[in-house]
């Protein structure tokens, strides 16, 4: 998966870039079909914001979070994204199970 980390009106340090890429990369453990990810970090006054958009096979997932610290915002964003990915994966698995049981019931 290709992850792009950029900053809006701020300079993204290498440590922030690697931290965000690592956190977003852990989502790939749950769902292999991710193609690209775009992370945008920004600071408005004292509020740090982190936004991510992931393009997966069959879906586009987005999450955002804000906190007093950029690392905390990235953590919160990654947790939200993790829940979304698990929910998306569950929908795919359930969809195929229900489809099979309907076909099976029709054949009886």
C-alpha positions as CSV (number, residue, x, y, z in Angstrom):
1,X,0.0,0.0,0.0
2,X,1.3,3.4,-0.9
3,X,0.8,6.0,1.9
4,X,1.3,9.7,1.3
5,X,1.7,12.0,4.3
6,X,1.5,15.8,3.7
7,X,1.0,18.9,5.8
8,X,-1.3,21.8,5.3
9,X,0.4,25.0,6.4
10,X,3.0,23.1,8.3
11,X,6.2,21.2,7.8
12,X,5.9,17.5,8.3
13,X,9.0,16.1,10.0
14,X,10.4,12.7,9.2
15,X,9.3,11.3,12.6
16,X,5.7,12.4,12.1
17,X,5.8,11.0,8.6
18,X,7.0,7.6,9.7
19,X,4.7,7.5,12.8
20,X,1.6,8.2,10.6
21,X,2.7,5.7,8.0
22,X,3.2,3.1,10.7
23,X,-0.2,3.7,12.2
24,X,-2.0,3.6,8.9
25,X,0.0,0.6,7.8
26,X,-1.3,-1.5,10.7
27,X,-4.7,-1.4,9.1
28,X,-3.4,-3.6,6.3
29,X,-3.2,-6.5,8.9
30,X,-7.0,-6.6,8.9
31,X,-7.7,-6.0,5.2
32,X,-5.2,-6.6,2.3
33,X,-7.0,-4.9,-0.5
34,X,-5.9,-1.3,0.3
35,X,-4.3,0.4,-2.6
36,X,-3.4,4.0,-1.5
37,X,-3.7,6.2,1.5
38,X,-3.5,10.0,1.9
39,X,-2.8,11.5,5.3
40,X,-3.1,15.3,5.7
41,X,-1.8,16.9,9.0
42,X,-2.6,20.4,9.9
43,X,-2.4,22.8,12.9
44,X,-5.0,25.5,13.6
45,X,-4.1,27.7,16.5
46,X,-3.6,25.1,19.3
47,X,-5.6,22.3,17.7
48,X,-3.8,19.5,15.8
49,X,-5.8,17.8,13.1
50,X,-5.2,14.5,11.2
51,X,-7.2,13.4,8.2
52,X,-6.9,10.2,6.2
53,X,-8.5,8.8,3.1
54,X,-7.9,5.2,2.1
55,X,-8.8,3.7,-1.2
56,X,-9.6,0.0,-1.0
57,X,-11.1,-2.5,-3.4
58,X,-14.7,-1.6,-3.5
59,X,-14.7,1.3,-1.0
60,X,-13.2,4.6,0.0
61,X,-12.7,5.1,3.8
62,X,-12.1,8.4,5.5
63,X,-11.4,9.3,9.1
64,X,-10.3,12.5,10.9
65,X,-9.4,13.4,14.5
66,X,-8.2,16.4,16.4
67,X,-6.3,16.7,19.7
68,X,-3.9,18.9,21.6
69,X,-0.9,16.9,20.3
70,X,-0.3,15.7,16.7
71,X,0.7,12.2,17.8
72,X,-2.6,11.9,19.8
73,X,-4.5,13.1,16.8
74,X,-2.8,10.5,14.6
75,X,-3.6,7.7,17.2
76,X,-7.3,8.7,17.4
77,X,-7.5,8.8,13.6
78,X,-5.9,5.4,13.2
79,X,-8.3,3.9,15.8
80,X,-11.3,5.3,13.9
81,X,-10.0,4.0,10.6
82,X,-9.3,0.6,12.2
83,X,-12.9,0.3,13.3
84,X,-14.1,1.4,9.8
85,X,-11.9,-1.2,8.1
86,X,-13.1,-4.0,10.3
87,X,-16.7,-3.0,9.7
88,X,-16.1,-2.9,5.9
89,X,-14.5,-6.3,6.0
90,X,-17.4,-7.7,8.1
91,X,-19.9,-6.4,5.5
92,X,-18.0,-8.2,2.7
93,X,-17.9,-11.4,4.6
94,X,-21.5,-11.3,5.7
95,X,-22.6,-10.4,2.2
96,X,-21.1,-13.5,0.7
97,X,-22.4,-15.7,3.5
98,X,-26.0,-14.5,3.1
99,X,-25.8,-14.9,-0.6
100,X,-24.6,-18.5,-0.3
101,X,-27.3,-19.4,2.2
102,X,-30.0,-17.9,0.0
103,X,-28.8,-20.0,-3.0
104,X,-28.6,-23.0,-0.8
105,X,-32.2,-22.5,0.5
106,X,-33.4,-22.1,-3.1
107,X,-31.9,-25.4,-4.2
108,X,-33.7,-27.3,-1.5
